[in-house]
Amino acid sequence: MCWRQVSKLPKSPGVFFICLLYFSLYLTISYFLIMPVTQVKFINDALRIGDKYSLIFLAAPGTPAFTDAEGADVFENRRCGRCFVTNNKGFLPMNLYDAVLIFRETSDQETAMLQPEKLYNIETNMNCIRSKFKKCKQEPRVVALGSKETFDLCSFCDHLKV
């Protein structure tokens, strides 16, 4: 009986192949399910803001933030020109806006460094601004600080495009 040794070698290759099969199955499934798919999408020219819109910053403390769609809708709902208004300070540096609308007296140091021809006062009530210019009792008026010209929102947008 000592002369006969029981060998476990024939069983080992089966376990090895089963482990290899499970591992390759795991890699295949994880490759297709876990790995992110890279997609390239080009933005439609109508959606780009850049040179096609006049950019307006609204300096009105305590107002809810305008989303990108709401900023363009202010003028599109009135069937005005292509203008975009935002109160998001992180959107662009202040000197890149075409105009800055100041609601009442805003002691913002960033607006003090701007060119005077870019500064305008907006005359309306706070409820109109909070409703994002949708539920206004009167049409908001925009007054240029330098020349004292008065505009409504549509004529203001047209004035910026010139």
Backbone bond lengths (Angstrom), bond angles and torsions (degrees), N, CA, C in turn:
res aa  C-N    CA-C-N  psi(-1)  N-CA   C-N-CA  omega(-1)  CA-C   N-CA-C  phi
1 M - - - 1.412 - - 1.512 112.69 -
2 C 1.234 116.90 -24.02 1.453 120.02 177.95 1.502 110.65 -73.17
3 W 1.266 115.41 -24.85 1.447 117.82 -177.55 1.522 112.47 -73.02
4 R 1.303 116.90 -19.81 1.463 119.84 -178.16 1.526 109.09 -102.21
5 Q 1.272 116.66 114.97 1.461 121.37 177.87 1.518 108.58 -102.33
6 V 1.306 115.75 139.44 1.459 120.15 178.60 1.526 106.68 -89.14
7 S 1.262 115.79 122.98 1.460 120.87 -177.54 1.525 109.70 -98.81
8 K 1.338 116.90 132.96 1.461 121.97 176.42 1.526 110.47 -96.50
9 L 1.287 116.42 3.46 1.450 120.65 -178.07 1.528 113.57 -62.66
10 P 1.286 121.66 -40.64 1.466 120.28 -179.76 1.530 112.32 -63.59
11 K 1.340 120.08 -29.31 1.464 121.27 -179.52 1.535 111.27 -78.67
12 S 1.318 119.19 -28.50 1.462 122.96 -176.24 1.527 113.48 -63.11
13 P 1.323 121.14 -44.01 1.461 118.93 179.24 1.526 112.77 -61.27
14 G 1.299 119.68 -30.53 1.461 121.83 178.23 1.523 111.77 -67.06
15 V 1.332 116.88 -42.90 1.454 121.34 178.43 1.535 109.44 -66.70
16 F 1.322 115.59 -39.97 1.462 119.61 179.54 1.526 111.25 -61.87
17 F 1.328 117.47 -44.53 1.458 121.01 -179.57 1.526 112.35 -68.44
18 I 1.306 117.54 -34.57 1.468 120.94 176.97 1.534 109.72 -66.03
19 C 1.331 117.30 -43.55 1.471 120.93 177.15 1.523 110.78 -63.53
20 L 1.325 116.89 -40.85 1.458 120.95 177.99 1.530 111.08 -64.44
21 L 1.326 117.30 -39.19 1.458 121.87 177.64 1.529 110.73 -63.97
22 Y 1.349 118.07 -46.14 1.459 121.98 178.69 1.535 111.35 -62.76
23 F 1.300 116.63 -41.29 1.457 120.89 -179.00 1.540 110.86 -66.08
24 S 1.332 117.56 -44.23 1.463 120.08 178.81 1.527 111.12 -67.27
25 L 1.333 117.41 -35.67 1.465 121.27 175.95 1.533 110.09 -64.61
26 Y 1.324 117.27 -42.17 1.467 121.99 177.62 1.525 111.25 -61.54
27 L 1.341 117.54 -45.45 1.459 120.67 179.47 1.527 111.93 -64.24
28 T 1.297 117.20 -38.93 1.460 121.21 -179.80 1.529 110.64 -65.59
29 I 1.315 116.46 -47.36 1.467 119.92 -179.65 1.525 110.94 -66.09
30 S 1.316 117.93 -43.29 1.462 120.18 -178.87 1.528 111.55 -66.87
31 Y 1.316 117.94 -30.81 1.457 120.77 178.59 1.526 110.45 -65.07
32 F 1.324 116.82 -42.07 1.457 119.92 -177.11 1.526 112.99 -83.12
33 L 1.304 119.09 -27.68 1.465 121.11 -176.45 1.517 114.26 -97.84
34 I 1.300 118.51 -35.45 1.460 120.86 -172.30 1.519 112.47 -95.72
35 M 1.289 118.38 -37.60 1.454 120.74 -176.24 1.525 110.35 -65.09
36 P 1.345 117.90 132.33 1.468 119.64 179.27 1.526 110.90 -72.07
37 V 1.301 114.13 146.96 1.451 120.58 179.34 1.531 107.32 -94.31
38 T 1.293 117.41 127.48 1.455 121.80 179.33 1.516 109.01 -87.70
39 Q 1.337 115.11 124.97 1.446 120.11 178.06 1.518 108.72 -125.75
40 V 1.293 116.28 142.01 1.457 121.59 176.46 1.517 107.22 -111.57
41 K 1.337 115.39 124.03 1.458 120.26 177.48 1.514 108.15 -123.60
42 F 1.305 115.48 136.79 1.450 120.57 177.60 1.525 108.38 -99.65
43 I 1.330 115.77 136.56 1.451 120.84 -178.68 1.519 108.81 -78.96
44 N 1.307 114.58 136.43 1.446 121.45 177.35 1.539 109.30 -62.42
45 D 1.312 117.85 142.09 1.466 120.97 -178.77 1.522 112.06 -59.99
46 A 1.315 118.17 -29.29 1.465 120.39 -179.75 1.522 111.47 -69.59
47 L 1.335 117.80 -22.10 1.455 120.75 -177.90 1.517 113.19 -91.74
48 R 1.302 118.77 -11.43 1.462 120.97 -179.85 1.518 109.54 -76.00
49 I 1.317 115.15 139.39 1.462 118.98 -177.54 1.516 110.11 -87.78
50 G 1.296 118.08 -60.99 1.449 125.61 176.57 1.504 118.02 20.25
51 D 1.336 117.48 -120.71 1.459 123.02 -176.16 1.522 113.01 -83.81
52 K 1.301 118.76 -7.85 1.452 120.76 -175.43 1.525 113.21 -84.22
53 Y 1.312 117.76 -15.92 1.454 122.07 -179.42 1.523 109.87 -120.09
54 S 1.315 115.93 147.98 1.455 120.44 167.41 1.517 106.34 -86.46
55 L 1.302 116.91 126.02 1.460 121.76 -175.38 1.519 110.24 -94.83
56 I 1.331 115.93 128.42 1.465 122.68 -176.55 1.515 108.41 -125.06
57 F 1.326 116.17 132.33 1.460 121.37 175.14 1.518 108.66 -104.27
58 L 1.328 116.79 132.73 1.460 122.99 179.09 1.521 108.71 -103.64
59 A 1.323 116.70 110.10 1.465 121.51 178.39 1.520 108.10 -94.82
60 A 1.317 115.04 87.59 1.462 121.76 179.41 1.518 107.48 -135.65
61 P 1.331 117.95 100.52 1.464 119.69 -177.54 1.525 111.73 -66.06
62 G 1.320 115.01 145.62 1.461 120.83 177.74 1.508 114.67 81.35
63 T 1.310 118.15 14.56 1.463 120.77 178.58 1.522 109.83 -103.21
64 P 1.334 117.32 148.98 1.464 119.23 177.57 1.527 110.42 -67.82
65 A 1.311 115.20 151.50 1.466 120.48 -176.41 1.519 110.88 -71.86
66 F 1.313 115.29 138.84 1.457 122.11 174.09 1.523 108.19 -80.56
67 T 1.317 116.91 132.62 1.459 119.17 171.15 1.524 107.74 -79.06
68 D 1.315 116.58 170.20 1.463 119.66 -179.02 1.530 111.53 -61.77
69 A 1.316 117.13 -40.20 1.464 119.93 -179.62 1.527 110.64 -68.59
70 E 1.334 117.52 -40.04 1.463 120.55 -179.49 1.523 111.20 -67.31
71 G 1.319 117.46 -33.26 1.458 120.98 178.95 1.512 112.82 -63.77
72 A 1.302 117.52 -35.57 1.465 121.10 177.44 1.522 111.24 -84.01
73 D 1.347 117.58 -30.95 1.461 121.63 -178.45 1.517 113.03 -65.79
74 V 1.333 117.95 -25.97 1.463 120.82 179.02 1.525 110.01 -54.75
75 F 1.320 116.62 -40.37 1.460 120.83 -177.35 1.520 112.43 -94.09
76 E 1.321 117.81 -32.54 1.465 120.23 179.97 1.520 111.43 -67.85
77 N 1.331 118.50 -36.93 1.466 121.05 178.83 1.528 111.94 -66.37
78 R 1.316 117.30 -25.96 1.465 121.64 177.69 1.531 111.41 -91.34
79 R 1.315 116.61 0.57 1.463 123.59 -177.22 1.525 111.06 57.39
80 C 1.339 113.45 46.21 1.470 121.08 178.11 1.520 109.38 -94.67
81 G 1.318 114.33 -168.92 1.465 120.51 175.98 1.518 110.95 -71.04
82 R 1.292 115.22 -168.92 1.462 121.63 -176.77 1.523 109.53 -94.89
83 C 1.321 115.34 90.36 1.460 122.14 177.54 1.516 108.73 -124.52
84 F 1.309 114.91 159.91 1.457 121.60 -177.51 1.521 107.85 -139.10
85 V 1.331 117.38 126.01 1.462 121.81 179.54 1.534 108.77 -116.23
86 T 1.317 115.69 140.75 1.463 121.18 177.44 1.520 109.12 -147.48
87 N 1.311 115.48 155.97 1.467 120.69 172.24 1.520 109.97 -120.86
88 N 1.301 116.41 20.09 1.452 123.43 177.98 1.529 108.82 -85.85
89 K 1.330 117.01 109.88 1.464 120.57 -177.01 1.521 112.32 -66.64
90 G 1.307 117.86 -22.13 1.459 120.63 -179.03 1.512 114.13 -88.44
91 F 1.312 118.16 -0.15 1.465 121.08 -176.95 1.529 111.14 -67.75
92 L 1.320 117.67 -51.64 1.461 123.65 179.55 1.521 108.78 -148.48
93 P 1.309 117.91 159.39 1.471 118.48 169.78 1.533 109.53 -65.09
94 M 1.319 116.55 148.93 1.465 121.27 -173.95 1.525 113.62 -58.85
95 N 1.316 118.07 -33.20 1.462 119.38 -176.35 1.532 113.11 -74.24
96 L 1.326 118.96 -8.62 1.463 121.49 178.69 1.527 113.30 -91.50
97 Y 1.323 117.89 -8.27 1.468 120.52 177.15 1.520 109.67 -76.55
98 D 1.323 115.82 149.23 1.457 121.08 176.45 1.524 111.45 -76.12
99 A 1.336 116.40 -29.13 1.463 120.93 -179.77 1.521 109.18 -153.91
100 V 1.326 115.34 153.28 1.458 122.21 175.51 1.517 107.53 -124.62
101 L 1.331 116.21 117.72 1.459 121.67 177.49 1.521 108.95 -90.78
102 I 1.319 116.27 125.72 1.458 121.03 -179.41 1.520 107.91 -108.82
103 F 1.328 116.25 123.82 1.456 121.33 177.48 1.521 108.17 -94.70
104 R 1.311 116.33 118.18 1.466 124.58 -176.96 1.515 109.64 57.11
105 E 1.282 117.09 -145.75 1.468 120.56 -179.63 1.523 108.88 -95.57
106 T 1.295 116.72 107.70 1.454 122.03 178.46 1.517 107.83 -107.55
107 S 1.317 115.98 120.05 1.466 119.62 179.86 1.520 109.99 -93.66
108 D 1.312 115.80 58.71 1.449 121.47 -178.50 1.522 108.92 -92.78
109 Q 1.299 117.64 123.03 1.456 121.07 -177.46 1.521 111.96 -67.06
110 E 1.323 117.34 -25.89 1.459 119.70 179.97 1.528 111.24 -68.19
111 T 1.323 117.75 -35.92 1.460 119.85 -179.41 1.519 111.41 -73.80
112 A 1.316 118.05 -21.97 1.463 120.96 179.05 1.523 111.73 -67.96
113 M 1.306 118.08 -25.93 1.461 122.22 -177.86 1.539 112.78 -88.20
114 L 1.334 117.69 -2.36 1.462 120.41 -176.63 1.520 111.72 -84.18
115 Q 1.317 115.12 163.40 1.454 121.06 175.78 1.528 108.89 -69.08
116 P 1.324 118.85 138.45 1.470 120.83 -176.46 1.530 113.79 -61.71
117 E 1.337 118.20 -26.73 1.468 118.81 -179.83 1.533 112.43 -74.86
118 K 1.317 118.01 -8.36 1.465 121.16 176.40 1.526 112.53 -94.11
119 L 1.319 118.16 -8.14 1.467 121.93 -175.24 1.527 110.91 -95.34
120 Y 1.331 114.93 132.59 1.460 122.22 -179.84 1.522 108.48 -138.66
121 N 1.320 116.68 146.79 1.463 121.63 171.44 1.516 108.29 -94.73
122 I 1.317 116.42 140.71 1.455 120.36 174.04 1.517 107.24 -109.24
123 E 1.316 115.97 126.82 1.456 121.98 -178.00 1.523 108.96 -107.96
124 T 1.300 115.19 105.24 1.456 123.26 177.17 1.519 107.01 -163.43
125 N 1.319 117.24 179.31 1.470 118.51 177.24 1.533 110.05 -96.32
126 M 1.326 114.67 165.20 1.465 120.28 -176.03 1.530 111.88 -65.95
127 N 1.320 117.85 -31.42 1.468 120.13 178.82 1.526 111.43 -64.20
128 C 1.309 116.36 -34.60 1.466 120.50 178.43 1.527 110.38 -65.51
129 I 1.319 116.38 -42.11 1.469 119.73 179.44 1.517 110.35 -70.69
130 R 1.334 117.87 -40.54 1.479 120.30 179.24 1.522 111.64 -63.58
131 S 1.321 116.93 -32.91 1.474 119.81 178.06 1.529 111.28 -85.55
132 K 1.337 115.68 8.41 1.462 123.09 176.48 1.524 111.63 61.99
133 F 1.342 114.71 43.56 1.458 125.59 175.91 1.520 113.22 64.29
134 K 1.335 118.31 25.40 1.462 120.85 -179.66 1.526 112.18 -98.62
135 K 1.315 117.90 -39.50 1.467 120.66 -175.71 1.530 109.49 -112.65
136 C 1.296 116.30 63.94 1.465 121.08 -178.04 1.528 108.89 -98.63
137 K 1.322 115.69 133.31 1.464 120.02 176.43 1.520 109.82 -69.96
138 Q 1.332 116.66 -37.84 1.451 122.46 175.74 1.520 108.42 -125.86
139 E 1.309 114.30 151.15 1.465 119.00 176.79 1.528 108.85 -64.85
140 P 1.345 118.01 130.01 1.464 119.76 178.87 1.528 111.32 -61.00
141 R 1.339 114.78 142.38 1.462 120.91 177.29 1.512 108.97 -109.49
142 V 1.320 115.13 141.78 1.454 121.99 178.55 1.525 107.43 -115.96
143 V 1.336 115.88 127.78 1.467 121.24 -178.45 1.522 108.69 -118.68
144 A 1.330 116.07 126.04 1.462 121.18 177.32 1.523 108.60 -70.56
145 L 1.326 117.46 133.09 1.460 120.66 -178.63 1.523 111.73 -69.59
146 G 1.310 117.97 -36.27 1.462 120.82 -176.87 1.513 113.13 -79.04
147 S 1.325 117.10 -53.17 1.464 121.00 -172.88 1.519 113.87 -96.98
148 K 1.312 118.52 -8.87 1.475 124.20 -179.09 1.534 112.87 62.89
149 E 1.333 117.96 21.26 1.462 121.23 174.37 1.527 108.69 -70.20
150 T 1.317 116.47 146.20 1.459 121.71 -179.01 1.526 109.05 -115.08
151 F 1.340 115.86 136.26 1.463 122.32 -178.97 1.521 109.36 -134.11
152 D 1.334 116.31 153.26 1.464 119.18 161.32 1.524 106.03 -89.87
153 L 1.335 118.60 178.84 1.467 119.69 -173.92 1.531 112.56 -63.12
154 C 1.338 117.26 -39.72 1.466 119.29 -179.19 1.522 112.04 -68.31
155 S 1.320 116.68 -45.64 1.466 118.25 179.86 1.527 110.95 -68.93
156 F 1.332 116.91 -28.06 1.461 120.24 175.65 1.523 110.63 -66.31
157 C 1.309 116.36 -42.09 1.467 120.71 177.85 1.524 109.99 -63.48
158 D 1.317 117.07 -42.65 1.476 120.67 177.82 1.520 110.63 -63.95
159 H 1.324 116.95 -38.30 1.461 121.76 179.23 1.533 111.08 -62.86
160 L 1.312 117.15 -37.61 1.476 120.98 -179.79 1.527 111.57 -71.63
161 K 1.296 118.47 -28.90 1.470 121.45 -177.91 1.519 112.21 -74.14
162 V 1.329 117.65 -17.79 1.475 120.77 -177.70 1.496 110.73 -74.25
